[in-house]
């Protein structure tokens, strides 16, 4: 959310339930089905940039993205002051900033955690240290279906009744933040806002308009739930728009299978490159 726009925080303090979290889909554990969305009345995140050019141009970017906390501190200190000022003006101190412990193919991305702690310090709020991402998602370089196949999973205690502000470095499709939002709300917390350095989503929005999810339900029935384990009403705006491009459930199923093969090839190539660098 850029400076001067509507405050996205206060409406989002209301907990929202989308779908039925007690439904099981073909034996899938309830905790693995995304049914709780980012609150629809938070229209967009606070953000600084609409692309990652400035982020990648920073001298500390590569090291920070690969897990160097000192590099992440340098990057955040150099770039994030305007964002911290936006957040400080709009977000009260009785929130908890939480960031995914994002594990990239190149290492543990240190930027989200450092940004969350910086924002907490700027607002005299709290930064969560207990919720952790327990799966590697390998989203760097992934296409949309690869991202949907490899969803983030989280562990750690959620403080019931607490208001959480979700933080990440870059939002493209918003899937990781959507999974974190689901996890927090299913644990009794509320999503009160989102903050990213880069809002790279084409629409800029967090949640789809209702007519889009209605169209997806009518066109694909339960296919998205069964294939990807996501309730259509819990999709992000970018995810929903992606699915609009599929005419049938079989197209979704086939693309998902192909994407899994592409992910495997991509990661094998990265592993081979690393081994070649070590032995060369």
DRENGUDREN-95855 format. One record per residue (C-alpha): residue number from 1; residue in one letter; chain; x, y, z. Coordinates in steps of 0.02 Angstrom, whole numbers. Layout:
 resi resn chain   east  north     up
  NUM    A     A      X      Y      Z
...
This chain:
 resi resn chain   east  north     up
    1    X     A      0      0      0
    2    X     A     80    161    -54
    3    X     A     79    315     56
    4    X     A    -82    413     59
    5    X     A   -193    265     10
    6    X     A   -333    190    114
    7    X     A   -278    105    273
    8    X     A   -281    -84    239
    9    X     A   -256   -132    419
   10    X     A   -409    -96    522
   11    X     A   -537   -187    413
   12    X     A   -426   -340    413
   13    X     A   -432   -356    601
   14    X     A   -594   -452    577
   15    X     A   -565   -638    558
   16    X     A   -639   -710    400
   17    X     A   -687   -889    365
   18    X     A   -692   -947    185
   19    X     A   -762  -1118    148
   20    X     A   -770  -1256    277
   21    X     A   -604  -1299    360
   22    X     A   -676  -1464    423
   23    X     A   -699  -1535    248
   24    X     A   -580  -1672    193
   25    X     A   -538  -1691      9
   26    X     A   -504  -1871    -39
   27    X     A   -412  -1908    123
   28    X     A   -308  -1748    122
   29    X     A   -278  -1691    303
   30    X     A   -378  -1536    346
   31    X     A   -220  -1437    386
   32    X     A   -158  -1461    207
   33    X     A   -311  -1384    125
   34    X     A   -307  -1195    107
   35    X     A   -483  -1138    152
   36    X     A   -449   -974    242
   37    X     A   -405   -828    130
   38    X     A   -313   -666    153
   39    X     A   -454   -553    214
   40    X     A   -544   -479     63
   41    X     A   -555   -309    146
   42    X     A   -366   -290    142
   43    X     A   -355   -235    -40
   44    X     A   -166   -232    -60
   45    X     A     -7   -239     44
   46    X     A    103    -96     98
   47    X     A    248    -97    -26
   48    X     A    391      4    -97
   49    X     A    419    -59   -273
   50    X     A    317   -136   -415
   51    X     A    465   -238   -480
   52    X     A    624   -309   -405
   53    X     A    749   -204   -503
   54    X     A    805    -98   -355
   55    X     A    810   -251   -242
   56    X     A    921   -353   -358
   57    X     A   1032   -203   -394
   58    X     A   1083   -189   -212
   59    X     A   1259   -252   -178
   60    X     A   1200   -359    -32
   61    X     A   1053   -441   -122
   62    X     A   1131   -606   -175
   63    X     A   1208   -639     -5
   64    X     A   1049   -589     86
   65    X     A    942   -700    -25
   66    X     A   1061   -844      9
   67    X     A   1045   -826    198
   68    X     A   1173   -698    256
   69    X     A   1085   -600    395
   70    X     A   1215   -460    396
   71    X     A   1188   -434    210
   72    X     A   1000   -433    238
   73    X     A   1020   -300    371
   74    X     A   1121   -191    252
   75    X     A    991   -210    114
   76    X     A    843   -174    227
   77    X     A    928    -25    310
   78    X     A    969     50    139
   79    X     A    800     22     57
   80    X     A    661      2    183
   81    X     A    656    167    279
   82    X     A    513    240    172
   83    X     A    415     79    195
   84    X     A    444     81    383
   85    X     A    378    260    388
   86    X     A    219    207    295
   87    X     A    191     62    413
   88    X     A    229    163    569
   89    X     A     98    292    519
   90    X     A    -39    162    493
   91    X     A     -8     11    603
   92    X     A    -26     13    792
   93    X     A     99    -66    910
   94    X     A    -16   -206    970
   95    X     A     20   -318    820
   96    X     A    143   -457    785
   97    X     A    248   -449    628
   98    X     A    279   -621    555
   99    X     A    380   -674    404
  100    X     A    402   -843    321
  101    X     A    572   -922    351
  102    X     A    585   -935    162
  103    X     A    699  -1075    106
  104    X     A    755  -1043    -73
  105    X     A    849  -1159   -189
  106    X     A   1006  -1058   -151
  107    X     A    983  -1056     37
  108    X     A    879   -977    175
  109    X     A    817   -807    119
  110    X     A    862   -690    263
  111    X     A    771   -536    199
  112    X     A    592   -570    261
  113    X     A    644   -602    441
  114    X     A    757   -450    448
  115    X     A    620   -342    371
  116    X     A    491   -405    497
  117    X     A    606   -364    644
  118    X     A    647   -194    572
  119    X     A    462   -152    554
  120    X     A    425   -214    729
  121    X     A    562   -103    798
  122    X     A    498     48    700
  123    X     A    322     26    767
  124    X     A    369    -30    943
  125    X     A    278   -193    905
  126    X     A    329   -375    918
  127    X     A    413   -489    790
  128    X     A    364   -672    793
  129    X     A    505   -798    811
  130    X     A    402   -957    833
  131    X     A    310   -985    669
  132    X     A    425  -1071    546
  133    X     A    407  -1130    367
  134    X     A    437  -1317    372
  135    X     A    442  -1353    185
  136    X     A    560  -1299     47
  137    X     A    459  -1225    -95
  138    X     A    593  -1181   -223
  139    X     A    490  -1037   -293
  140    X     A    639   -941   -364
  141    X     A    629   -966   -552
  142    X     A    467  -1066   -540
  143    X     A    316  -1042   -652
  144    X     A    140  -1019   -579
  145    X     A     91  -1203   -576
  146    X     A    257  -1252   -498
  147    X     A    220  -1125   -360
  148    X     A     45  -1196   -336
  149    X     A    112  -1375   -329
  150    X     A    246  -1330   -200
  151    X     A    149  -1239    -66
  152    X     A    227  -1178     94
  153    X     A    183  -1268    257
  154    X     A    206  -1192    428
  155    X     A    232  -1249    607
  156    X     A    239  -1159    773
  157    X     A    118  -1085    899
  158    X     A     -8   -952    848
  159    X     A    -64   -831    982
  160    X     A   -254   -843    987
  161    X     A   -341   -676    966
  162    X     A   -182   -587    913
  163    X     A   -170   -475    759
  164    X     A    -30   -526    640
  165    X     A     49   -423    502
  166    X     A    124   -535    368
  167    X     A    292   -485    294
  168    X     A    391   -543    142
  169    X     A    521   -471     25
  170    X     A    432   -503   -141
  171    X     A    251   -546   -179
  172    X     A    221   -618   -353
  173    X     A     70   -734   -344
  174    X     A     49   -713   -156
  175    X     A     39   -899   -122
  176    X     A    163   -907     21
  177    X     A     79   -762    110
  178    X     A    -91   -843     78
  179    X     A    -31  -1005    158
  180    X     A     36   -908    307
  181    X     A   -130   -815    321
  182    X     A   -223   -981    321
  183    X     A   -107  -1053    454
  184    X     A   -125   -904    570
  185    X     A   -314   -894    553
  186    X     A   -338  -1081    575
  187    X     A   -236  -1065    736
  188    X     A   -349   -929    806
  189    X     A   -252   -774    754
  190    X     A   -309   -634    638
  191    X     A   -225   -562    484
  192    X     A   -219   -374    507
  193    X     A   -110   -321    360
  194    X     A     29   -368    240
  195    X     A    196   -283    202
  196    X     A    317   -322     60
  197    X     A    464   -233    -17
  198    X     A    407   -279   -193
  199    X     A    227   -301   -248
  200    X     A    258   -389   -414
  201    X     A     80   -453   -435
  202    X     A      9   -397   -602
  203    X     A   -154   -337   -527
  204    X     A    -74   -273   -368
  205    X     A   -221   -349   -273
  206    X     A   -219   -483   -139
  207    X     A   -389   -565   -165
  208    X     A   -493   -599   -322
  209    X     A   -659   -518   -358
  210    X     A   -807   -630   -323
  211    X     A   -859   -651   -504
  212    X     A   -691   -732   -542
  213    X     A   -705   -864   -405
  214    X     A   -887   -895   -454
  215    X     A   -831   -926   -634
  216    X     A   -695  -1046   -575
  217    X     A   -820  -1143   -468
  218    X     A   -941  -1156   -613
  219    X     A   -809  -1205   -741
  220    X     A   -702  -1324   -639
  221    X     A   -812  -1384   -496
  222    X     A   -705  -1468   -362
  223    X     A   -554  -1490   -476
  224    X     A   -447  -1352   -398
  225    X     A   -485  -1418   -223
  226    X     A   -446  -1597   -273
  227    X     A   -291  -1565   -377
  228    X     A   -209  -1420   -283
  229    X     A   -299  -1432   -113
  230    X     A   -351  -1250   -119
  231    X     A   -529  -1188    -99
  232    X     A   -562  -1070   -247
  233    X     A   -624   -938   -126
  234    X     A   -453   -944    -39
  235    X     A   -353   -912   -198
  236    X     A   -255   -752   -215
  237    X     A   -301   -633   -355
  238    X     A   -153   -690   -461
  239    X     A   -187   -875   -432
  240    X     A   -369   -854   -479
  241    X     A   -325   -759   -638
  242    X     A   -204   -897   -685
  243    X     A   -339  -1030   -672
  244    X     A   -456   -929   -783
  245    X     A   -342   -979   -926
  246    X     A   -387  -1164   -907
  247    X     A   -542  -1226   -998
  248    X     A   -559  -1397   -915
  249    X     A   -511  -1490   -757
  250    X     A   -405  -1608   -862
  251    X     A   -301  -1461   -922
  252    X     A   -266  -1413   -741
  253    X     A   -223  -1593   -694
  254    X     A   -107  -1617   -843
  255    X     A    -20  -1450   -816
  256    X     A      6  -1492   -632
  257    X     A     89  -1658   -678
  258    X     A    199  -1575   -808
  259    X     A    248  -1438   -685
  260    X     A    306  -1568   -559
  261    X     A    420  -1642   -691
  262    X     A    485  -1469   -734
  263    X     A    523  -1432   -552
  264    X     A    618  -1595   -537
  265    X     A    722  -1555   -692
  266    X     A    755  -1377   -633
  267    X     A    816  -1433   -462
  268    X     A    922  -1573   -535
  269    X     A   1004  -1445   -650
  270    X     A   1040  -1330   -503
  271    X     A   1114  -1473   -404
  272    X     A   1221  -1523   -552
  273    X     A   1282  -1344   -572
  274    X     A   1331  -1335   -389
  275    X     A   1423  -1500   -397
  276    X     A   1513  -1445   -555
  277    X     A   1567  -1286   -469
  278    X     A   1634  -1383   -320
  279    X     A   1734  -1506   -426
  280    X     A   1788  -1387   -564
